[in-house]
Amino acid sequence: MTTKYKPIIGIGSLGLLVGALIGFLSRPASVLAGKIPFVHVLTRGATYKGVDQVLINLAQESFNIMLVGAIVGAAVGIVLGNILRR
């Protein structure tokens, strides 16, 4: 890998992490359960058993929001890295 791509990869990776964090922090909350923990978001509710299964849709929505945040963050990071490379 040449040094001209290092800023793009570095800032893109940082953007991915920051975007995922922002997406996770802005996840929706349930009236009864509050915000879903990180483990359940990552598994999209697959670990829920019994009555907690009603939260599976909320866990899937939270995962999707986190994923979109990561993708947008990575895209912004790649663009910024490309601008700074010049």
Secondary structure, DSSP 8 states (H G I E B T S, - for coil): --GGGHHHHHHHHHHHHHHHHHHHHT--EETTTEE--HHHHHTTTTT--GGGGGGHHHHHHHHHHHHHHHHHHHHHHHHHHHHHH-
